[in-house]
Amino acid sequence: MSDAAIRVGVIGGSGLYEIEELTDRREVTVDTPFGPPSDRLLVGRLEGLEVAFLPRHGRGHRLLPTELNFRANIWALKSLGVEWIISASAVGSLDGNVRPLDVVVPDQFIDRTRHRVDTFFGDGLVAHVSLADPVCSVLRGVLVESLREVGARVHDGGTYLCMEGPQFSTRAESNLYRAWGATVIGMTNLQEARLAREAEICYATLALVTDWDCWKDDEDPVSVDAVVERLGRNARTARETVRRAVGRLPERRECACARALDTAIITPRELVPEETIRRLGPVVARVLGR
């Protein structure tokens, strides 16, 4: 493996299963204390930087949203030294001004999941990170600027409602989420954002709009066929945006994401089981040591 630091991770969702622009490619298998990640990581160079790509649902789209091992995915990226995670995922629109093939870069989330583990902590170590602003503002700005460069119809900010799935919404649910002010709906990104913050990784999402969910009376309800038809165009936009974004990331992180654990851990160090510290490894190494 190259000695160059792997500072950037990309998690690809529906339709974005690889980044063709990566050069000097190699596959990396990472064993984590939480089990295997979604797949082997593809590591290569992009705009002069080492980048690790992880297909969220595995190659061939084998994993349901609820089956994703979110902790293993984020731990694996952290263990490689990743400081920035760019997430890309297909979403439905809950806003009449946000059309299919638009891209939203959300700044907020609402959680409607029910069956997922979404924290690294527990087992004798209590921590409460701030999630008031769950998306890195620096990385968000880079993505918005890059999207505008590639000519995408971009929406700077918005609320991503994360549902359990795998079924799509009922009409009643879709209209409820609209009444709450949600902008888009998806099934994966909030757990990643929570865990990335605990791991002190900057995180932001390219929410690639494929459909209107089912609230729009003059449109057919969302279907797999409708989603798949638009995934190819969305994926091309995502790949070019990622390429441009990677090239303009700052050398040093000055945002609060990089030190999210400074005021989050409540348990005194001497009371934390050594096995817990060992298992969390790179997640807590900066604040608790190994």
Buried (B, 14 or more C-beta within 10 A) or exposed (E): EEEEEBBBBBBBBBBBBBBEBBEEEEEBEBEBEBEBBBBBBBBBBBBEBBBBBBBBBBEEEEBEBBEBBBBBBBBBBBBBBBBBBBBBBBBBBBBEEBEBEBBBBBBBBBBBBEEBEBBBBEEEBEBEBEBEBBBBBBBBBBBBBBBBBBEBBBBBEBBBBBBBBEEBBEEEBBBBBBEEEBBBBBBBBBBBBBBBBBBBBBBBBBBBBBBBBBBBEEEEBBEEEBBEEBBEBBBBBBBBBBBBBBEEBEEEBEBBBBBBBEEBBEBEEEEBEEEBBEBBBBBBEEBBEE
